Amino acid sequence: LQKAEMVLNCEARCLKLSKAALGTGDAIPNQHIGTLVTGMHPDRSFYYVAQAVEDYHCMRATLQDVISQNGASETMPQDQAAIVSAERYLGAMSVAWRGSAFFSTEDGRIGIGPKSTKAGDSICIFFGAHVPHILRFDSTRMIHLFVGSAFVSGLMSGTEFYARDPCNTYKCFVVG
């Protein structure tokens, strides 16, 4: 019961951040659902959006049922397919969230990065990298510090980077 409440409270805070960043009003954006699991199944294989959306809704409904029944599983309906779906999504969330933090960007993106990610950090796509990375500028040493890799909806596999003219959008900097 306590774990169900914790997961739903954490997810609700992330959803609020997602809606604000993406400007979706009351709708639950698919970017939010995919970002919570970094687009991956618990076994790290690709999580298809339609399956993730279905599993997400089953997860929320199942956890809400647990809370409303005060954790008394004998009074809850035993829809095995919904339970498997909810467990699959929760498993993917637990893998994605290990040592991670949910964040939003000034330009309306959402993502998951290292727990040490802070407001003001930058997202960088290195040449040849398949995922974005988080950097923090250290003004005393005038270098960027590597914080870690991230999952950022809309920036995976360099799609945003390659859509632009690299000669006019790249920056050179020192990482220490």
C-alpha positions, 0 to 999 in steps of 0.5 A: 500500500505504501509503495503504491502511494509512493509510486502514484505520488511520484508519477503525479509530480512527473505528470504535472511537470510533463503537462506544464512543459509540453502544454497538454492541459488535462491530456496525458501525453505519450511523451510522458508515458514513454519517458517514465520508462525511457522507451524500454521494457524491463529487459531493456528491449524497445517498448512500443508506444501503444503497449507502453500507453496500455501498460501505463493506464493498467499500472495507474488503475491497479495501484489506485485499486490497491490504495482504495482497497487499503491493500486488501488483495482478496477484495480486488478483482484479479484481472491477470492481463491487467496485473501483468501489464501493470507489473511490466510497466512498473518493472520498466519504471524501476529499471529506468529510475534507478539513480535517476531524476525526471526533468523538463527543459526550458524549450518544453522537453521532458527527460530522465537523467542522473539524480544529480541533474540540476536546474541550469544544466545543459543537454548536449548531443556529442558527435556520434552519440546515440543519447543526449548527455547532461553537462554542468558549467563550472564558472570558476574553472571555465569548463563543463562537467560531465553529469551523465547520459540522459533520455530526452523525448525527441532527442534520442538517436540524434534526430534533432541534431541531424535535422539541423545544419551541424556547421551552424549549430555545434559548439566547442567547449572543454569538458573536465 
